[in-house]
Amino acid sequence: MRNVAVIGDGSIELNSDLYNVAFEVGRLIAERGHVLICGGLRGVMEAAAKGAKERGGLTVGILPGYEFNANPYIDVQIPTGMYQARNVLVVASSKVVVAVGGSYGTLSEIGHALKLGKRVIGYKTWKIEGIEYYEEKELFLNAVASAF
């Protein structure tokens, strides 16, 4: 069993391309018996956790504040009070990091993951050295499925 972090856009719309891809990533993680780690809130985090729960997976949300306010698909809530600094904990807690879309928070998580020597697989996210970057959904999902 491995911990796999899913990071990305926290403001995506339900049934958008990024939401659907994140949902599929969550399903893949759970089907292989791994633990999904994320920031615990909305968007990509919620989509991935929902996918994992649909397949009976365990989900952990490392939350920014002190409140227990995770999305409804998170099994274990870890309130940190660290806000953006929690990004380090999300990626440090995982063997593989999967990025779906995202903005500057995602960029910080990618940077920390690469600094820590983690494998980062990305879909329509930041194109920077060190990321296995994909724009084609099926190629991305195949890379994720073979990562663990």
Beta strands, then each sheet from edge to edge (+ up, - down):
strand 1: 3-8
strand 2: 35-38
strand 3: 58-63
strand 4: 76-79
strand 5: 96-100
strand 6: 119-123
strand 7: 131-134
sheet 1: 4+ 3+ 2+ 1+ 5+ 6+ 7+
end
